[in-house]
Amino acid sequence: MNFPQLLVFSISLILIFSCKSDNTPDSQEPVQVTSSELKNQISSKRSMALDLMKSKIHWSASKPGTRHNGTVTPKSGSIIYSRSEILSANVEMDMNTISVLDLTGDKKSSLESHLKGTVEGKEADFFDIRQYPTSEFRTTKVVKLANDRDYNYLIYGYLTIKDVIKEIAFKAFVEIKDDKMVLNSEEFSINRTEWGIHYLSKSIFGGLKDNFIGDEVKIKLQIEASADF
């Protein structure tokens, strides 16, 4: 082998081995996603609309010697899911539907009117529905639970009441089957004063003695939804 041939052969070997040893990220081929795989990823994410006739938000609150309970009905809402797992959700609540279930007659209508804020001079005591007709819950994170006997999700989100936004979290059992979803949450508590509802709050006003309403409001979500087609 003469010198020119040897030079060419040496250069060829250098090029071959340098190409084989180049494992930097820039030199690697990107992972190719086929159009069918991409289509499956997109098509697996679907939306459900809340069944407003079957969905309720249950509440209860207390003052010394008395506890009241009732419901609020969603106005609208949707669930985003993929296969059998929930991804996100939002629920808009119609505050005009606040009901009291443990009273009847005039006592029932009187408390409901006070809660709604439709009594003249008492609009701001509770929810003031003329100024704030809706409240909303919108998820920020949904975590699948593996070792909880009663609940399979931990749900985080923002609860908006009277234009005040606070983050809450609660456990829920969610079942998705045949393009239908049922969600039942645990009973969890919020502090009403964090949303500016201060009426007869012992933590806000001094000297109330036993004439106060507890700050803690217990909530339980009962939601049903069906897939949009």
N, C-alpha and C positions, 0 to 999 in steps of 0.2 A: 504494500500500500504506500503510494507516494505521499509527499507532504500535503498537497491540496486535498487528496481524498481523506487523509487522516484528520485534517482540520474540519472538513464537512461532517465526518462521522462523530467527532468530539462535540461539535455544536449541536448535532441532532440529539446525542445522549443528554446533554445539559438541558435542552428544551423538554425532552420527555420526562426526566426526573423532576424538573422544577414544576411541571404541570401536575404531576402526581402528588407532590408534597404540598401544594397550595390548598390549604383547607380553611382559609379565611371566609367569614360569612359572605363577603361580597362575591367570592368566586363560586359559591354553591348555587345551584339552581333553585328558584323559589318553588314551594310546594304548589302544585297545580290543583285547582278545584274545578271539577267538571261542572258543566252547566246543569246537569241533572242533580248533583249534590247541592249546588247552590239553590236550586229550585225547591228541593226538599226542605232545606233550612228555612227558607222564607215561608213556604206553605204550611209548615208545622206551627207557626205562630198564628193564633186565631183570637177572635174577640167574642165575648159574650155580653149580652145586655141584661141588666137586672130585671127580674120579675117583680114588678112593683106591688103586685097583689100578695105575694108570698114573702116579701122582705120586710123586716122590721128592725128598728134599733130600740132595745129595751133599756129603760133607765129606772133608777130608784135613788131617793134622797131622803134625809131624815132631819128632824128637829127633836128636842127632848120629848120623849113619850110617843112620838108619831113617826111613821115612815110611809112615804107615798111612792107609788110606782106607776109607770106608764110606758108609752111607746112614741116613737117618731117614725114617720114613713119616708122612705127615699123618694126623691123627685126624679132622679135619673142616676145612671151609673153604668160602668162597664168593667169587665174582667178580661185581661189579656193572659192567655195561657198557651202552652205548647205541650202537645200530647196530653198527659194527665197531670201536669204541674202548673200551678198558678205562677205567673211572672209579675203581674202588677194589677192594681185595681184603683178605681176612684168611685166614690159614692157622694152624691149631692143630696142633702136632706131638706125636705120641705118643712120649715119650722112652724108653718101654720097648721100642721097635722099633730102638734103636741097633744097627747091625750093623757088623762089620768084614769087609771083602771080600778083603783081601790075605792073610789067615791062614786056617788050617784047624785042625780038631781042638781039642785042649786049649788051644793058644795063642789060638785065636780066641775060645773061650768064656771064657777067663780075662780077656782084654782087654775083652771086652764086659761082663762082670760088674763089672770095675773101673770102666769108664766109667759104667755104670748106678748104681753105688754099692750093689750088693747083696752085696758082700763085707763081712763083719763087721769093724768098725774102720776101714774105708776109705770109708764112706758119703759123706763130704763132699769127697773128693778131686776128683771131677768133677761129675756131674749129680744125684746123690742122688734117684733117681726115686721113691722112696717118699714123700719130702716134696714133691718138685716133679715130678709125673708128666707135665706138659705144658709145652711152650714155645709161643710165639705170635709171629707176624709180622702186623702190621696197617699198611696203607698210610696215610700222611698226605698225600701229594701224588703225582700221576702226571703226568709231563711228556712230551708227544709230541716225539720227535726227528725232525728233517727231513733232516739231512745226515750221518747215520751209516750206513755201508754194512752194518754187521752187526747193529745194534740200533735199534729204533724207539721205545723208551721209556726214560726215566730215572725210576726208582721210588724214592720216599722212604718210610720207615716206621719204626715202633717194633718192635724185636726184644726180646721178654721171655724171659729165661732165669733160672731160680731166683729169680723175682720181681724181678729187676733189669731195668729198662727203659732201653734206649739206642736212639738214632736211627741208622739205617744208610741207605745209598743204593747202588743198583746199576743197571746197564743191563740191558735184557732185550729179546729179540725176541718179540713177541706177535702171534699170528694168530688172528682170530676169523672163522669161516666156518661157515655152516649151523648156527648156534646151538651151536657147539663152539669151545673155545679151547685153544690150545697156547702155553705160556709157557716159554721157555728163557732163563735169565739168563746173564750173563757169570760167570766165576769171580772172586769177590771175596773179600776177607779181612776178618776181624774179629779183635780182640785179646781173647782169652778172659778175661784178667785184669779187663777192664772189667765183666764179669758175675760177678765174685767167684770165678772158677775159678783158684786160685793154685798148685795142686799142681805142685811142681818147676819153678816159674817163676824163671828167672835174674834177671828184673827185680824180683822180690819178695824172693827169698832169696839171700843172698850165700854164697860158698864152695861152690857146687854143681859147679864145674869143668865136666866134660863130662856130668855126671849131671843133665841138665835136659831139659825138654820145651819146645819153642818156644811162644811166646805166640800166634803167628799161626795161625789156623784158616781154611782156604780153604773156601768154600761155593759151590755151584752149584745153582740151583733148576730142577727139571724138573716142570712142573705141567700137567695136563690137566683140563678141566672141560666140563660139558655144561649146557645151559640147563634151568632148572626149568619145568615146565608144570603 
